[in-house]
Amino acid sequence: MAKKSKTPVPSSIKIGNKSKMTNTSKSKRSVIVHKTQKQTEHLHQVLSKIEETIQELTRLFVEMESSKHRGVKGQFRLTPKQELIKKQLELANKRADQILKLLS
């Protein structure tokens, strides 16, 4: 009887499994890479739209007429429209930060 080798042979080197494992893992990797590239492109598009929105809201906020009334601390109060724009700006900035975290 022939002696069996005591060193295990990795499954990727075995002739019977080599072609199946290599083809499957390559196709899975290419699908994953393709998905992440598409997702990254989509996130960049969304981020650019958010940046445009932030610029537009900032422009509107600056161009709006200020309230003539002063608050408790002596600062001018924001009009209801300015309050709404301020909230939308905060939300847009949060969304942009979340997308930047995903991209990095």
C-alpha positions in Angstrom: 0.0 0.0 0.0 1.1 3.5 -0.8 1.7 6.0 2.1 -0.8 8.9 2.2 0.6 12.4 2.5 0.0 13.9 5.9 -0.1 17.5 4.7 -3.6 18.6 3.7 -4.1 19.9 0.2 -6.1 23.2 0.1 -9.5 22.7 -1.6 -8.6 25.4 -4.2 -5.7 23.3 -5.4 -7.6 20.1 -5.7 -8.3 19.3 -9.3 -11.9 18.4 -8.9 -12.9 21.7 -7.1 -10.5 24.1 -8.7 -12.5 25.1 -11.7 -15.8 25.4 -9.8 -14.3 27.5 -7.0 -12.3 29.8 -9.2 -15.2 30.6 -11.6 -17.7 31.0 -8.8 -15.5 33.3 -6.7 -14.5 35.4 -9.7 -18.1 35.9 -10.8 -19.2 36.8 -7.3 -16.3 39.3 -6.9 -17.2 40.9 -10.2 -20.8 41.3 -9.3 -19.9 42.7 -5.9 -17.5 45.2 -7.4 -20.0 46.2 -10.1 -22.7 46.8 -7.4 -20.4 48.9 -5.2 -19.3 51.0 -8.2 -23.0 51.6 -9.1 -23.8 52.4 -5.5 -20.8 54.8 -5.2 -21.9 56.6 -8.4 -25.4 56.9 -7.1 -24.2 58.3 -3.8 -22.1 60.8 -5.6 -25.1 61.9 -7.7 -27.3 62.2 -4.6 -24.5 64.2 -2.8 -24.2 66.6 -5.7 -28.0 67.2 -5.7 -27.9 67.8 -1.9 -25.1 70.3 -2.4 -27.1 72.2 -5.0 -30.1 72.2 -2.7 -28.0 73.6 0.2 -26.7 76.4 -2.1 -30.2 77.2 -3.3 -31.6 77.2 0.3 -28.7 79.4 1.5 -29.3 81.9 -1.3 -33.0 82.0 -0.5 -32.3 82.5 3.2 -30.0 85.4 2.6 -32.3 87.1 0.1 -35.3 86.9 2.3 -36.5 90.0 4.2 -35.6 89.9 7.8 -38.1 90.2 10.6 -38.4 93.6 12.2 -39.0 92.1 15.7 -36.3 91.3 18.2 -36.2 88.3 20.4 -35.4 88.0 24.1 -31.7 88.2 23.5 -31.9 91.2 21.3 -31.4 89.3 18.1 -33.8 89.5 15.2 -36.3 86.7 15.1 -36.6 84.5 12.1 -39.7 84.6 10.0 -41.7 81.3 9.7 -40.3 80.9 6.1 -36.7 81.4 7.4 -37.3 78.9 10.2 -38.5 76.3 7.6 -35.4 77.0 5.4 -33.1 76.7 8.4 -34.6 73.3 9.3 -34.3 72.1 5.7 -30.7 73.2 5.6 -29.9 71.3 8.8 -31.5 68.2 7.4 -29.7 68.5 4.1 -26.4 68.9 5.9 -27.1 65.8 8.0 -27.8 63.8 4.8 -24.7 65.0 3.2 -22.6 64.1 6.2 -24.1 60.6 6.2 -23.3 60.1 2.5 -19.8 61.3 3.0 -19.3 58.8 5.8 -20.6 56.0 3.5 -18.2 57.1 0.8 -15.2 57.2 3.0 
